[in-house]
Amino acid sequence: MDIIKIIGLGLISLIIIILLKQYKPEFAVYVSILTGGIIIFLVLDKLTRYYYINKINSN
């Protein structure tokens, strides 16, 4: 389910970026940087959870 959230966030931000580029291109850059940061945070959160679960199970 989490991958669907990440894909949805990417698609929604893509639409917003396309719309913003027509009128205010500088805000489109901010939206893309913010979205990239949020996606990285979500992915790292999932990766650290799996890392700690595997570390606990291996002991």
Secondary structure, DSSP 8 states (H G I E B T S, - for coil): -HHHHHHHHHHHHHHHHHHHHHH-HHHHHHHHHHHHHHHHHHHHHHHHHHHHHHHHHH-
